[in-house]
Amino acid sequence: MSPSHNTPSSTSPTVLAGTFTCAWCGLTVSAVAGDGTRRNHCPSCLHSQHVLDQVEGGPHTCRGRMTPIAVAVLRTGDWMVIHRCMRCDELTSNPICTDDNQLILMRMAVRPLAQPPFPLEAFGDL
């Protein structure tokens, strides 16, 4: 074996398997979802790391933890996870993946109805 050959112990798991470690729960996650699409968030807790600059389109130096705060449904019916960076407060949106935690997705989707900013009884008078 030549000295320039990388062994599994000398190469990071990200290079070998296309994985990343979740910034929140520590789970080692494949960068490719079950349906073959690229993923940038943990399917278990939906957190990610701030690595892309949404304005410039290139890498971002912040590297803060991106917390999932909401879901958005596009006109096409596709769902997006809305993340907020805990370090710089930038918002991003990323498509959900087929193996994302459905309980967390639904919890974020119904939160506005479960905790409205006004009493829902007001609709009874309409």
N, C-alpha and C positions, 0 to 999 in steps of 0.2 A: 504494500500500500504506500503510495507516495505521500510526502508530507503535506502537499497541498490539498489532498482529499479530505473532505469534511466528514467526520463521523457524527452519529447522532448525538454524542455527548458534547461535541464542539460546535454544533450548529443550533441556533435557536429554534424552538418548536414552530415559531411563526413562519420561518423559511421552509421548514420541512413539510409541514402538513397544512399550511394555510390556515392557521389558527390564531386566536388572540385570547388573552385572559380578560375576563370581565372586570371592569374598574370598580364594581360594587360588590358582587358576590364571589368573585374569584374563580368562577367556572371557566374551564378551557373550552372555547367555542370555535367551531369550524367557521371559516370566513365564507363558506358556501352553504346556503340553506338547503333543505331537503328537496326543494323544487328546482335547484340549480342556480338560483339567483344569488348575487353577492349580498352578504349581510354585514352590517356594521354595528349591530347591537346584540346584546345577550338575549337568547330566546327564553331564558328562565325568568329574568327580572326586568328585561327591556332597557337596562342602562347601557350607555356606550361611553366612548371617550372622545373628547373634542379634538379631532385631528384634521378636519377639513375646514377651510375658510369659506363660508357661504357667499361672501361678497367677491373675493378675489378668485375663488375656484381652486386654489392650490392648497398646500399643507398649512396647517395652523399651528402656531407655537404654544398655544394655551395649554393643551393636553389636560384640561379639566374634565371632571366627571359630568356626563350629560344625563340628567334625570328625566324619565318620561313623565310628562305632565298632562297630556291629553291625547285624544285621537281625533283625527279629522277624516271625514268621508268625502272623497272627491265626487264630482258629477258622474264620473264613470263607475262609481260604486267601490272603487279601490280605497282601502283604509291606509292612513298614514299615522305614524307615531310622532307626536310633537315632543321634542326634547329641549330642555333649558340647561345651559352650561352653568354649573355651580360656581365657577370661577369668574367668568366674564359676562354672564347673563344672556349670551347669544341664543336665539331660538333656531332650531333646525327641524326639518321634517324628513322622515324616512319611511319608505313603504314597509308594511308589515310583511312578515314571512309566514309561510304555511305552518311552521312549527313553533311560532311564538306562543307564549303563555296566554291562552284564551281567557283565563280567569282575570288576569291583570288587565287585558285589553277591555273586557266587558266592565270591569270595575271603573276604569277611567271613562268609558263611554256613558255610564249611567250616573256618574257622580253629580253632574249638574242637575239631574232630575231628583236625585236622592237628597241633595243639599242645596235647594234653590235659594237665591238671594232675597226672595220675597215669599210670602205665604201662597201656596197653591190654591187656597180657598178662594182667592180673588177671581179665578177662572169660573167659579160657580155662578157668579153674578153676571157673566157675559151672556 
